[in-house]
Amino acid sequence: MTHREIARQIGRSLNVMNNLFRLGDEYGKKNGPGRIPIVSASEKRKIRAAAANSTKETRRLQKEIAPNVSHELIVCSDEKKFNLDTCYFLKRNFGDDMVKSVLCVPIVTTDGDCYAIVEMYRCVPEAPFSKDDLKISIVVSGWMGAAIHQNRLRLALQKQQELNDYLLDLIKCYFADNVSMETLITEIVKFAKATLGAERGSFFIIDPESSDMTAEVFDEGIDGSEGTTMRKKNIKVRLAKDRSIPGLVARTGVTVNLRDAYNDPRFFTEVEKRTGFITRSILCMPIVSLEKIILGVVQVVNKMNGVVFTSSDENLFKTFSVYCALALHYAKLNDKMHRTDLLNESNLNLLSLQLKPCVHDISNFSKNPEVSIPSGFSEWYVSIDEEPIMPQMVYYMIRTVVGFQEVNVHALKEFILTVRKCYRPNPYHNWEHAFNVAHCMYNILLRNKSLFTNVEVHMLRYIKALIIACVCHDLDHGGYTNNFLQKTEQTLSQLYDESFLENHHFQVAMLIYKQISAEMKHCILATDLANYFKVRIKLLQISNDQGLDWGNRHHRQLCKAIMMTSCDLSGSCKPYMVAKTLTDNAFPFYDIPTELWQQISAEMKHCILATDLANYFKVRIKLLQISNDQGLDWGNRHHRQLCKAIMMTSCDLSGSCKPYMVAKTLTDNVIKEFYNQGDKEKAMGLTPLSLMDREKSAQIPEDQVNFLNIIVLPCTDLLKSFLPNCADLSAEA
């Protein structure tokens, strides 16, 4: 290779090359008034590599440019075999005047990496290395390279296996139900220390809602002993202003690897002075979420099995930092869910107090459970003037259709009053509407009771589900349609996949059940004499200190416990003793196994969801197809389910089957709700249906006729087809 080619390769002028080869060691020293341009050591290495093609040039460069650099550097740069017959000029390298011959062979892995150099030399009395020696050296170095490559692969696989095992343990850790943040962070830092060979580790969790990146610090202490659990410190660090390495990483989001901490200007030494701990090297990395948000910072200090943390350590750190981000994100979500559950529980406790009916209403109901039932009660209409005694009439309907052999009378009364309280004062979807639907179902069941009870043994209990479902079918109705909830992305539309309101009505019914069943359980547990002595002491203390207050819920609970114990001891509370053996009583019925209550609640849910008109059209098509193809079979459970769905829809629409003036009043109430919804839709920039647009009130008669012809009449006619004794309901429509 010519001087010009070498100059072009390293980016220097031909003059420089000529002077370098001409002056040798004198090049770069002062000569006259100026200084000749110096060639750096790195450029000399490039020149040496470029000129290494010929032995003559190499020897010349070795003598003239870098006489103190041995041949293994040349071999390493080119990965070529190097054999010098005579090496007298290298005496300064070997420190021995008798060295005569040198043989250098690179050990190259199968990946092409020069792993090491084997240098052999012979002194003057010995014969120089021959070609056979060179061949043997090449073969041996080849096998050495292959062995080193295989060992590297083995170590890489072992490292990868350790990483996989750790990640698996980490996943198990953060998917555990009761994992704590300390446990999760301990596992992360423990692996980081073990894999990277670090003395200590720290973890910083950043609060995403803080403006100054406030972080909780988890540290294992000064000793960093094995098995130490990471503990959260009482202080919080503002990483946005902190001068430490974690603060720098949190602000920039860039990994920091300090190979010599005390000689790095970024290292803050004040902490070291206070603790006395000596920091030699630091590897600090951010933990970043998928949304590129910095969730925390993990730091390891002082490499034990090496001088500094290497680039391979950084790559390994990056690999498991991704999993750390997922684990940390999951742990935060889990903690948030736990707090939300506690908040919901607190809210439910508050709600249960508000759901409880007024003491005066309960007292009045208990004193006057029987009322004079108006004439014509077995028909399809009850006057709205009877509203004050509607709870007693619901009580009467359940007693007539179901009987009281499996009914907890006291709990049933409280249940009816609680349901009434949970209806909102809407123009149409209110307590009166619920009563009318239940009254319609009462008449259907009264006329066809034998048809149900003859089908299966427990059908009487399914009748309970029907009548209770009617009373609860519009609980906590907000006065808006399912379509409105979906268009405005209300909470219920996101909570349920379909039938948003109907699912909510059922859940409120179950909430009332749980509240009153908990009250029943409290009363049952009060019959335990161990509890009696505790209650007696508390009640005596209250009576002596401040006096009994029946308006105080806690005082009432204690009094009811004493009442239960008194009845238990007197032998006059036998039904409750039966209930005592069944701690999972099904309200408002007792002496029913839990499995059967689950079936009844599922039946209630089916009946309530059937009042969604979207479900009605599906059920109607199926039932018509069955009637036309094979005929209705009351012994077939699927057929009965479809029939009960039509019964529920018919009862829900029965307002249109009442006398004209009553039906018109109910229709006006529905339109009031519709117009209220239409006004809200307009305010939100939506276009309401004509039924809900008060500016299109002239279309009310036409809309009402369409509603009757398309929905009400086909539904009642279908009811009449399998229950002929309900034909008068269809006739009224």
C-alpha positions in Angstrom: 0.0 0.0 0.0 1.5 3.4 -1.0 1.9 6.4 1.2 -0.9 8.2 -0.7 -3.4 5.3 -0.2 -2.6 5.3 3.6 -3.0 9.0 3.8 -6.4 8.8 2.0 -7.5 6.0 4.4 -6.8 7.8 7.6 -7.8 11.3 6.3 -4.4 13.0 6.5 -2.2 14.7 3.9 0.5 13.0 1.8 3.0 15.4 3.3 2.2 14.0 6.8 2.8 10.5 5.6 6.0 11.3 3.9 7.4 13.2 6.9 6.3 10.4 9.2 8.1 7.7 7.3 11.1 10.0 6.7 11.6 11.3 10.3 10.4 8.4 12.3 10.8 9.0 16.1 11.9 12.6 15.4 8.5 13.4 13.8 6.6 15.8 16.1 9.5 17.3 17.9 10.4 21.0 17.6 12.6 21.8 14.6 13.2 25.4 13.9 10.6 28.1 14.5 7.5 25.9 14.1 6.2 22.5 15.1 5.6 19.7 12.6 2.0 18.4 12.7 1.8 15.4 15.1 0.2 12.1 14.2 -1.9 10.7 17.1 -1.5 7.2 18.6 -4.8 6.1 17.1 -3.7 7.3 13.7 -0.5 5.4 14.1 -2.5 2.2 14.8 -4.6 2.9 11.6 -1.4 3.3 9.6 0.0 0.1 11.1 -3.1 -1.8 10.2 -3.2 -0.4 6.7 0.4 -1.2 6.0 0.3 -4.7 7.6 -0.2 -6.4 4.2 3.5 -6.6 3.6 6.0 -7.9 6.1 8.6 -5.4 5.0 6.3 -2.4 5.7 5.2 -3.9 9.0 8.7 -4.3 10.2 9.6 -0.8 9.1 6.6 0.7 10.8 7.3 -1.4 13.9 10.8 0.0 14.1 10.2 3.6 12.9 6.7 4.5 14.2 5.9 2.4 17.2 8.9 0.3 18.4 7.3 -0.3 21.8 4.2 -2.0 20.4 4.3 -5.8 20.1 3.1 -7.8 17.2 0.0 -9.2 18.9 -1.7 -5.8 18.3 -1.0 -6.1 14.6 -2.3 -9.6 14.6 -5.4 -8.6 16.6 -6.2 -5.8 14.3 -6.0 -8.0 11.2 -6.7 -11.4 12.7 -3.8 -12.8 10.7 -1.0 -15.2 11.6 2.3 -13.5 12.1 5.6 -15.2 11.9 9.0 -13.4 12.2 12.1 -15.5 11.6 14.3 -13.0 13.5 13.2 -10.5 16.2 16.4 -9.0 17.4 14.9 -5.5 16.9 12.1 -6.4 19.4 14.5 -6.8 22.3 12.9 -3.9 24.1 9.5 -5.6 23.9 10.6 -8.9 25.4 13.3 -7.6 27.6 15.6 -10.4 26.5 18.5 -10.0 24.0 18.3 -13.7 23.1 14.8 -13.7 21.6 15.2 -14.8 18.0 11.8 -15.9 16.6 8.2 -15.0 17.3 5.0 -16.8 16.3 1.6 -14.9 16.9 -1.7 -16.6 16.3 -5.1 -15.0 16.9 -7.9 -17.0 18.6 -11.0 -16.2 16.5 -14.5 -17.4 17.4 -16.9 -18.6 14.8 -18.6 -15.2 15.0 -15.4 -13.6 13.7 -14.4 -12.0 17.0 -10.7 -12.0 17.9 -10.9 -13.2 21.5 -7.2 -13.5 22.4 -3.7 -13.7 20.9 -1.2 -16.5 21.5 2.3 -15.3 21.3 5.2 -17.8 21.3 9.0 -17.0 21.0 12.2 -18.8 20.7 15.7 -17.7 21.8 18.8 -17.6 19.7 20.1 -21.2 20.2 16.8 -22.7 19.0 15.6 -23.1 15.5 13.1 -20.5 14.2 9.4 -21.4 13.9 8.6 -23.4 10.8 5.5 -23.6 8.6 4.5 -26.9 10.4 4.6 -25.0 13.7 2.4 -22.4 12.2 -0.1 -25.0 10.9 -0.2 -26.7 14.3 -0.8 -23.4 16.0 -3.6 -22.5 13.5 -5.3 -25.8 14.2 -5.0 -25.6 17.9 -6.2 -21.9 17.9 -9.1 -22.9 15.7 -10.3 -25.5 18.3 -9.7 -23.0 21.1 -11.9 -20.4 19.2 -14.6 -23.0 18.7 -14.5 -24.0 22.4 -14.6 -20.4 23.5 -17.6 -19.8 21.3 -19.4 -22.8 22.7 -18.6 -21.7 26.2 -19.9 -18.2 25.4 -23.1 -19.7 24.1 -23.4 -21.8 27.3 -23.0 -18.8 29.5 -25.4 -16.8 27.5 -28.0 -19.6 27.7 -27.4 -19.9 31.4 -27.8 -16.1 31.8 -31.0 -16.2 29.8 -32.4 -19.1 31.8 -31.7 -17.2 35.0 -33.5 -14.2 33.5 -36.4 -16.3 32.4 -36.7 -17.9 35.9 -36.6 -14.5 37.5 -39.2 -13.1 35.2 -41.4 -16.1 35.9 -41.0 -15.6 39.6 -41.8 -11.9 39.2 -45.0 -12.7 37.3 -46.0 -15.1 40.0 -45.2 -12.5 42.6 -47.2 -9.6 41.1 -50.2 -11.8 40.1 -50.6 -13.0 43.7 -53.7 -11.7 45.3 -52.1 -10.4 48.5 -48.7 -9.3 47.2 -47.4 -6.1 48.8 -45.4 -3.4 47.2 -42.5 -4.1 49.4 -42.4 -7.8 48.3 -42.6 -6.9 44.7 -39.8 -4.3 44.9 -37.7 -6.7 47.0 -37.9 -9.3 44.2 -36.9 -6.8 41.6 -33.9 -5.4 43.5 -32.8 -8.9 44.6 -32.6 -10.1 41.1 -30.8 -6.9 39.9 -28.2 -7.4 42.6 -27.7 -11.1 42.0 -27.5 -10.9 38.2 -25.3 -7.8 38.0 -23.2 -8.6 41.0 -24.0 -5.4 42.9 -23.6 -4.6 46.6 -26.7 -2.6 47.2 -29.9 -1.6 45.4 -32.5 1.2 45.8 -35.9 1.7 44.2 -37.9 5.0 43.7 -41.6 5.0 42.9 -42.7 8.3 41.3 -46.1 9.7 42.1 -47.6 10.5 38.6 -49.9 13.2 40.0 -47.1 15.2 41.6 -45.7 18.2 39.7 -42.2 17.8 41.1 -41.8 14.0 40.6 -42.2 13.2 44.3 -41.1 9.6 44.8 -41.3 7.1 47.6 -37.9 5.6 48.4 -37.4 1.9 49.1 -34.0 1.0 50.4 -32.5 -2.1 52.1 -30.3 -0.2 54.4 -26.5 0.3 54.6 -25.5 -3.3 55.1 -27.5 -4.6 52.1 -27.5 -8.1 53.7 -28.9 -11.1 51.9 -32.6 -11.6 52.5 -33.3 -8.0 53.5 -36.7 -6.8 52.7 -36.9 -3.4 50.9 -38.5 -0.9 53.3 -40.3 2.3 52.4 -38.6 5.3 54.0 -40.6 7.8 55.9 -39.3 10.7 53.8 -40.2 11.4 50.2 -37.8 12.7 47.6 -38.6 15.4 45.0 -36.6 14.0 42.1 -37.3 17.0 39.9 -35.0 19.1 42.1 -32.8 16.3 43.6 -29.1 16.4 42.7 -28.7 12.6 43.0 -28.2 10.2 40.1 -31.8 8.9 40.5 -33.0 12.5 40.2 -31.0 12.9 37.0 -32.4 9.7 35.5 -36.0 10.6 36.5 -35.7 14.0 34.8 -34.0 12.8 31.6 -35.3 9.2 31.3 -31.8 8.1 30.2 -29.8 5.3 31.8 -26.7 6.5 33.7 -23.6 4.2 34.1 -21.0 5.8 36.3 -17.8 3.8 36.0 -15.8 6.0 38.4 -18.3 7.8 40.7 -16.0 10.2 42.5 -14.4 11.4 39.3 -17.7 12.1 37.7 -19.1 15.6 38.1 -22.7 14.2 38.1 -22.1 12.3 41.3 -23.4 14.1 44.5 -21.1 13.2 47.4 -22.9 14.8 50.3 -24.9 11.6 51.1 -21.7 9.6 51.2 -20.2 12.0 53.8 -23.2 11.5 56.1 -23.5 7.7 55.7 -19.8 6.8 55.3 -20.7 4.4 52.5 -18.1 4.5 49.6 -19.6 4.4 46.1 -17.3 3.2 43.4 -19.7 2.6 40.5 -23.5 3.2 39.8 -25.9 1.8 37.3 -29.2 3.6 37.4 -32.1 3.1 35.0 -35.7 4.5 34.6 -38.7 2.2 34.6 -40.9 3.4 31.8 -44.5 2.4 31.1 -45.9 1.6 27.6 -47.2 5.1 27.5 -43.6 6.4 27.9 -44.4 7.6 31.5 -41.6 7.2 34.0 -43.0 5.0 36.8 -39.9 4.8 38.9 -36.1 4.5 39.0 -34.0 1.5 40.0 -30.4 1.8 41.1 -27.6 -0.7 41.9 -24.3 0.4 43.4 -20.8 -1.1 43.3 -20.0 -3.9 41.0 -18.5 -6.8 43.1 -17.3 -9.2 40.5 -15.8 -6.6 38.3 -14.5 -3.1 38.2 -17.5 -1.4 36.5 -20.9 -2.2 35.2 -20.5 -3.1 31.5 -22.7 -2.5 28.5 -23.9 -6.1 28.7 -25.1 -5.3 32.3 -27.0 -2.4 30.8 -28.7 -4.5 28.2 -29.7 -7.1 30.8 -31.0 -4.3 33.0 -33.1 -3.0 30.1 -34.6 -6.4 29.4 -36.1 -6.9 32.9 -36.9 -3.2 33.4 -39.7 -3.7 30.9 -41.1 -6.5 33.1 -40.6 -4.3 36.1 -42.7 -1.6 34.5 -45.5 -4.1 33.9 -45.2 -5.4 37.4 -45.1 -2.0 39.0 -48.1 -0.8 36.8 -50.1 -3.9 37.9 -49.2 -3.4 41.5 -50.4 0.2 41.3 -53.6 -0.8 39.7 -54.1 -3.5 42.3 -53.5 -1.0 45.1 -56.0 1.4 43.4 -58.6 -1.4 43.1 -58.1 -2.3 46.7 -58.6 1.3 47.8 -61.6 1.6 45.5 -63.1 -1.6 47.0 -62.7 -0.1 50.5 -64.3 3.2 49.3 -67.2 1.3 47.8 -67.6 -0.7 51.0 -67.7 2.5 52.9 -70.2 4.0 50.5 -72.4 0.9 50.6 -72.5 1.2 54.4 -73.6 4.7 54.1 -76.1 3.8 51.4 -77.5 1.0 53.6 -78.4 3.6 56.2 -80.2 5.7 53.6 -82.0 2.7 52.1 -83.5 1.7 55.4 -87.2 2.6 55.5 -88.5 5.0 58.1 -89.0 3.6 61.6 -92.6 5.0 61.6 -93.4 3.3 58.3 -92.2 0.0 59.6 -94.1 0.5 62.8 -97.3 1.5 60.9 -97.0 -1.5 58.5 -96.4 -3.9 61.4 -99.5 -2.6 63.3 -101.7 -2.6 60.2 -100.5 -5.3 57.8 -104.1 -6.1 56.8 -106.1 -3.5 54.8 -109.5 -3.6 53.1 -108.8 -4.8 49.6 -110.8 -2.7 47.1 -113.5 -4.4 45.0 -112.4 -5.5 41.6 -108.9 -6.2 42.8 -109.0 -9.4 40.8 -109.4 -7.3 37.6 -106.6 -5.5 35.8 -107.0 -2.0 37.4 -106.4 -0.5 40.9 -107.1 3.2 41.4 -104.2 5.5 42.0 -106.0 6.8 45.0 -105.0 3.6 46.8 -101.3 4.6 46.8 -101.0 4.9 50.6 -101.9 1.3 51.1 -100.0 -0.2 48.2 -97.3 -1.8 50.4 -100.1 -3.7 52.3 -101.6 -4.7 49.0 -98.3 -6.1 47.7 -98.1 -7.9 51.0 -101.6 -9.3 50.4 -100.7 -10.4 46.8 -97.7 -12.4 47.9 -99.6 -14.0 50.7 -102.5 -14.9 48.4 -100.4 -16.3 45.5 -97.4 -17.7 47.4 -98.6 -18.3 51.0 -96.7 -17.7 54.2 -95.3 -21.2 54.9 -91.8 -20.2 53.7 -92.0 -16.4 54.2 -90.2 -14.3 56.9 -93.1 -11.9 57.5 -91.1 -9.2 59.3 -88.3 -9.2 56.7 -90.9 -9.2 53.8 -92.5 -6.0 55.2 -89.2 -4.3 55.5 -88.3 -5.4 52.0 -91.5 -3.9 50.5 -90.9 -0.6 52.2 -87.3 -0.5 51.1 -88.2 -1.2 47.5 -90.7 1.6 47.6 -88.1 4.0 48.9 -85.7 3.0 46.1 -88.0 4.2 43.4 -87.4 7.7 42.1 -90.2 10.3 41.8 -90.3 10.0 38.0 -93.6 10.9 36.1 -94.0 7.3 35.0 -91.2 4.9 36.1 -92.1 5.1 39.8 -93.5 3.1 42.7 -97.1 3.2 41.3 -95.9 1.7 38.0 -94.1 -1.1 39.9 -97.2 -1.8 41.9 -99.4 -1.9 38.7 -97.0 -4.4 37.0 -97.0 -6.6 40.2 -100.8 -6.4 40.3 -101.1 -7.5 36.7 -98.7 -10.5 37.3 -100.8 -11.3 40.5 -103.9 -11.6 38.3 -102.2 -13.8 35.7 -100.8 -16.1 38.4 -104.0 -16.2 40.3 -105.8 -17.4 37.2 -103.2 -19.9 36.2 -101.7 -21.0 39.5 -102.5 -24.7 38.9 -100.7 -24.6 35.6 -97.5 -23.6 37.3 -97.7 -25.8 40.4 -98.5 -28.9 38.5 -95.3 -28.7 36.3 -92.6 -29.1 38.9 -92.2 -29.4 42.7 -90.4 -26.1 43.2 -92.6 -24.1 40.7 -94.2 -22.3 43.7 -90.9 -20.8 44.5 -90.5 -19.6 40.9 -93.8 -17.9 41.3 -92.2 -16.0 44.2 -89.5 -14.9 41.7 -92.1 -13.7 39.3 -94.0 -11.6 41.8 -90.9 -10.2 43.4 -89.3 -9.4 40.0 -92.4 -7.4 39.1 -92.1 -5.3 42.2 -88.3 -4.7 41.6 -88.3 -4.5 37.8 -87.7 -0.7 37.6 -85.8 0.0 40.8 -83.8 3.2 40.8 -84.9 4.0 37.2 -83.5 7.4 36.2 -86.2 8.3 33.7 -84.0 7.7 30.6 -83.9 5.0 28.0 -81.1 2.5 27.4 -80.4 4.2 24.1 -79.8 7.5 25.8 -77.5 6.0 28.3 -75.4 4.5 25.5 -75.3 7.7 23.4 -74.2 9.8 26.4 -71.8 7.1 27.6 -73.3 6.9 31.1 -71.7 4.7 33.8 -74.4 1.9 33.4 -73.8 1.6 29.7 -70.1 0.9 30.4 -70.8 -1.4 33.3 -73.0 -3.8 31.4 -72.9 -5.2 27.8 -76.7 -4.9 27.2 -80.0 -4.1 28.9 -78.2 -1.5 31.1 -81.2 -0.3 33.1 -82.6 -3.8 33.6 -79.3 -5.2 34.9 -79.1 -2.2 37.2 -82.6 -2.8 38.5 -81.6 -6.4 39.4 -78.4 -5.3 41.1 -80.3 -2.9 43.3 -82.8 -5.6 44.2 -79.8 -7.8 45.2 -78.4 -4.9 47.3 -81.6 -4.7 49.2 -81.5 -8.4 49.7 -78.0 -8.3 51.1 -78.8 -5.4 53.4 -81.8 -7.1 55.0 -80.2 -10.5 55.1 -77.3 -9.0 57.0 -79.9 -7.5 59.4 -81.5 -11.0 59.7 -78.1 -12.6 60.4 -77.4 -10.0 63.1 -80.6 -11.0 64.8 -79.9 -14.7 64.5 -76.4 -14.4 65.9 -77.9 -12.5 68.8 -79.4 -15.7 70.1 -75.8 -16.9 70.9 -75.5 -16.5 74.7 -71.8 -15.6 74.3 -73.0 -12.5 72.3 -75.8 -11.8 74.8 -73.4 -11.1 77.7 -71.5 -8.6 75.5 -74.7 -6.9 74.3 -76.1 -6.7 77.9 -73.0 -4.9 79.2 -73.1 -2.4 76.4 -76.8 -1.7 76.8 -76.6 -1.3 80.6 -73.7 1.1 80.1 -75.7 3.2 77.6 -78.8 3.2 79.8 -76.8 4.4 82.8 -74.6 7.0 81.0 -76.8 8.7 78.4 -80.1 6.9 78.3 -81.5 4.8 75.5 -82.3 6.6 72.2 -84.4 4.8 69.7 -83.4 7.2 67.0 -79.8 5.9 67.4 -79.2 2.9 65.0 -76.6 1.3 67.3 -79.0 1.5 70.3 -81.7 -0.1 68.2 -79.4 -2.9 67.2 -78.6 -3.7 70.8 -82.3 -3.6 71.8 -83.2 -6.0 68.9 -80.4 -8.4 70.1 -81.9 -8.4 73.6 -85.4 -9.0 72.1 -84.1 -12.0 70.1 -82.4 -13.5 73.1 -85.5 -13.0 75.2 -87.6 -14.8 72.6 -85.1 -17.5 72.3 -85.1 -18.2 76.0 -88.9 -18.0 76.3 -89.4 -20.6 73.6 -91.7 -18.3 71.6 -89.3 -17.7 68.7 -89.3 -21.1 67.0 -89.2 -19.8 63.4 -86.0 -17.9 64.2 -84.5 -21.0 65.7 -85.2 -22.8 62.4 -83.5 -19.8 60.6 -80.6 -20.0 63.0 -79.6 -23.4 61.5 -79.4 -21.8 58.1 -76.9 -18.9 58.3 -77.2 -18.3 54.5 -80.9 -17.6 54.6 -82.5 -16.4 51.3 -84.4 -13.2 51.9 -87.3 -12.7 52.0 -87.8 -16.5 52.3 -86.1 -18.7 54.9 -85.8 -22.5 55.2 -84.5 -22.5 51.6 -81.1 -24.0 50.7 -78.5 -21.5 49.3 -78.4 -23.4 45.9 -82.2 -23.0 45.5 -82.0 -19.3 46.4 -79.4 -18.9 43.6 -81.8 -20.4 41.2 -84.6 -18.1 42.4 -82.3 -15.0 42.0 -81.3 -16.2 38.5 -85.0 -16.5 37.7 -85.6 -13.0 39.0 -82.8 -11.7 36.8 -84.3 -13.4 33.8 -87.7 -11.9 34.5 -86.4 -8.3 35.0 -84.2 -8.4 31.9 -87.3 -9.6 29.9 -88.8 -6.1 30.4 -86.2 -4.7 28.0 -88.1 -4.3 24.7 -85.0 -5.2 22.8 -85.2 -8.7 24.4 -89.0 -8.8 23.9 -88.6 -8.8 20.1 -86.1 -11.7 20.2 -88.4 -13.7 22.6 -91.5 -13.1 20.5 -89.8 -14.5 17.3 -88.7 -17.6 19.1 -92.0 -18.3 20.8 -94.0 -17.8 17.5 -91.7 -20.2 15.7 -92.1 -22.8 18.5 -95.9 -22.4 18.4 -96.0 -22.8 14.6 -93.6 -25.7 14.3 -94.1 -28.0 17.3 -96.6 -26.4 19.6 -96.0 -25.1 23.1 -95.0 -27.6 25.8 -95.3 -26.4 29.4 -93.2 -29.3 30.5 -90.3 -27.9 28.5 -88.2 -25.5 30.7 -87.1 -23.4 27.7 -90.7 -23.0 26.5 -91.7 -21.9 30.0 -88.9 -19.3 30.2 -90.1 -17.8 26.9 -93.7 -17.7 28.2 -92.6 -16.0 31.5 -90.7 -13.4 29.5 -93.9 -12.6 27.5 -95.8 -12.4 30.8 -93.3 -9.9 32.2 -93.5 -7.7 29.1 -97.3 -7.9 29.1 -97.4 -6.7 32.7 -94.9 -3.9 32.0 -97.1 -2.7 29.1 -100.4 -3.2 31.0 -100.8 0.5 31.5 -102.1 0.7 27.9 -104.7 -2.0 28.7 -106.5 0.0 31.4 -109.6 2.2 31.0 -109.1 5.0 28.5 -108.7 7.9 31.0 -106.3 5.9 33.1 -104.3 4.8 30.1 -104.2 8.5 28.8 -102.9 9.7 32.2 -100.2 7.1 32.1 -99.3 8.0 28.5 -99.0 11.6 29.5 -96.6 10.7 32.2 -94.5 8.6 29.8 -94.4 11.6 27.4 -93.2 13.9 30.2 -90.2 11.6 30.7 -89.6 11.4 27.0 -89.7 15.1 26.6 -87.3 15.6 29.5 -84.9 13.2 27.7 -85.4 14.9 24.4 -84.6 18.3 25.9 -81.3 16.9 27.2 -80.4 15.4 23.9 -81.0 18.7 22.1 -78.8 20.5 24.7 -76.1 18.0 23.9 -76.4 18.5 20.1 -78.2 15.2 19.5 -81.4 14.7 17.5 -84.2 13.1 19.5 -86.9 10.8 18.2 -90.2 12.3 17.3 -91.7 10.7 20.5 -89.2 12.7 22.6 -89.4 16.0 20.7 -91.8 18.3 22.4 -91.9 20.4 19.2 -93.5 17.5 17.4 -96.3 17.0 20.0 -98.9 16.9 17.1 -97.6 13.4 16.2 -98.5 12.0 19.7 -101.7 10.3 18.5 -100.0 8.7 15.5 -97.0 7.6 17.6 -99.4 6.1 20.2 -101.3 4.2 17.6 -98.1 2.8 16.2 -96.9 1.8 19.7 -100.1 -0.1 20.3 -100.2 -1.8 16.9 -96.5 -2.7 16.8 -95.7 -3.6 20.5 -98.7 -3.7 22.9 -101.3 -5.7 20.9 -98.9 -8.3 19.4 -97.5 -8.9 22.9 -100.9 -9.3 24.6 -102.2 -11.4 21.7 -99.3 -13.7 22.2 -100.0 -13.9 25.9 -103.6 -14.8 25.1 -102.5 -17.6 22.8 -100.9 -19.6 25.6 -103.0 -18.2 28.5 -106.6 -17.9 27.1 -108.0 -16.8 30.5 -106.1 -13.5 30.1 -107.9 -12.6 26.9 -109.6 -9.6 28.6 -106.2 -7.9 29.1 -105.8 -7.9 25.3 -109.3 -6.8 24.7 -108.8 -3.7 26.9 -105.8 -2.7 24.8 
